[in-house]
Amino acid sequence: MSSLIDSLRNLGFTEYEAKVFVALTRYGSGTATDLHMFSGIPRPAVYGVLRKLAERGLIEVQHTKPMRYKCICPQKTIEKIKTDFEQETESALEKLEEVYSSKDNEIQEEVVWTINGLKNVTDRIIQVICNAKSEIIAETPHPGFKDLENVYLLIEKHHKELAEVFNRKISEGVKVRIIAYSSEELGDIAKQIPGAELRLYAIKDEQFRKGGAILVDSSEVLIDLRKDAGVKEELTAIWSNGREFVFFVKHLLEAEWEAAHTNLN
C-alpha cells in the first residue's frame, strides 16, 4: 500500500489526497465520515481533500444528504492525470520560453569552458562552425594545422571534415573570413575552401603561432592553444558565449583582419 501512496504522491497527490483516493477506490463510494474512517485521515481534513479531488475531476460527487463521493475507474483516472500533466507541461514550457527570451542580458553570467585533447577540441570546433547562421571569422592554425598530421594520424580526417563544414556553411550563405599566418597556409586554405575571404597576417615571432580562434555570429568564440609536450603537442581550447569575452575577441580579430592583406604570392 505504501508503494501505491508513494506513486500517487509522485503524480502530484498530497499524502492525504492519496490516502483518501485509495480508500475511495477500494470501497467504491462513501460519505466524508466513511472516508475519514476508511483512510485514517483527520475528519476536518477530509472535506478539503474531497473538494480538491472533485475539482480535478478524479472523483464524482452525489449531492445527497449527506453528500456521497464515488470513485471513477482507475484507467480513466490515470488518463485524466496524464492529460492534465501534458497540458500543464505545455503551459509551463510556453511561459518559461517567454521568460527565457526576455531575460536581462545585462546580468547573464560570463561562462568560459575548457576543452582538452585533440579529438575533443576539433569536435568542438566543428560543432561551433555548424552553429553559424551568418558569419564566421577564423584565424589559423585551424583549419591550417596540417603540420600536426605527422604526429597525429587521426588529424587528417578532422582536417578534411573541417574544410567540408566550412564549404557547406558557405553554400548556406554564411560569410567566412579566415586569417592565415603564412603564404603557404593561405594557399592551402584557398584550394580547400575557395568561397572563403582570405587575408595574410605575417608575423615573425613563433610564439604568436601557437593557437587559433573561431568567432561565430558575434555570439560564441573558441580559442585553441597548442603546447609542446615532448614528441607530441597537447591541444587545449577555451570556449565562451559570454558577451564581454566575445566582444573582446571580436575586437582583436577585426583589428587583425584590417591589418592583414590579401597577397597569395
Residue, then its C-alpha position, 0 to 999 in steps of 0.5 A: m500500500s505504501s508503494l501505491i501512496d508513494s506513486l500517487r504522491n509522485l503524480g502530484f497527490t498530497e499524502y492525504e489526497a492519496k490516502v483518501f483516493v485509495a480508500l475511495t477506490r477500494y470501497g467504491s463510494g462513501t460519505a466524508t465520515d466513511l472516508h475519514m474512517f476508511s483512510g485514517i485521515p483527520r475528519p476536518a481534513v477530509y472535506g478539503v481533500l474531497r473538494k480538491l479531488a472533485e475539482r480535478g475531476l478524479i472523483e464524482v460527487q452525489h449531492t445527497k444528504p449527506m453528500r456521497y463521493k464515488c470513485i471513477c475507474p482507475q484507467k480513466t483516472i490515470e488518463k485524466i492525470k496524464t492529460d492534465f500533466e501534458q497540458e500543464t507541461e505545455s503551459a509551463l514550457e510556453k511561459l518559461e520560453e517567454v521568460y527565457s527570451s526576455k531575460d536581462n542580458e545585462i546580468q547573464e553570467e560570463v561562462v568560459w569552458t575548457i576543452n582538452g585533447l585533440k579529438n575533443v577540441t576539433d569536435r568542438i570546433i566543428q560543432v561551433i562552425c555548424n552553429a553559424k547562421s551568418e558569419i564566421i571569422a577564423e584565424t589559423p592554425h585551424p583549419g591550417f594545422k596540417d603540420l600536426e598530421n605527422v604526429y597525429l594520424l587521426i588529424e587528417k580526417h578532422h582536417k578534411e571534415l573541417a574544410e567540408v563544414f566550412n564549404r557547406k556553411i558557405s553554400e548556406g550563405v554564411k560569410v567566412r573570413i579566415i586569417a592565415y599566418s603564412s603564404e603557404e597556409l593561405g594557399d592551402i586554405a584557398k584550394q580547400i575552401p575557395g568561397a572563403e575571404l582570405r587575408l595574410y597576417a605575417i608575423k615573425d615571432e613563433q610564439f604568436r603561432k601557437g593557437g587559433a580562434i573561431l568567432v561565430d555570429s558575434s555570439e560564441v568564440l573558441i580559442d585553441l592553444r597548442k603546447d609542446a609536450g615532448v614528441k607530441e603537442e597537447l591541444t587545449a581550447i577555451w570556449s565562451n558565449g559570454r558577451e564581454f569575452v566575445f566582444f573582446v575577441k571580436h575586437l582583436l580579430e577585426a583589428e587583425w583582419e584590417a591589418a592583414h592583406t590579401n597577397l597569395n604570392 
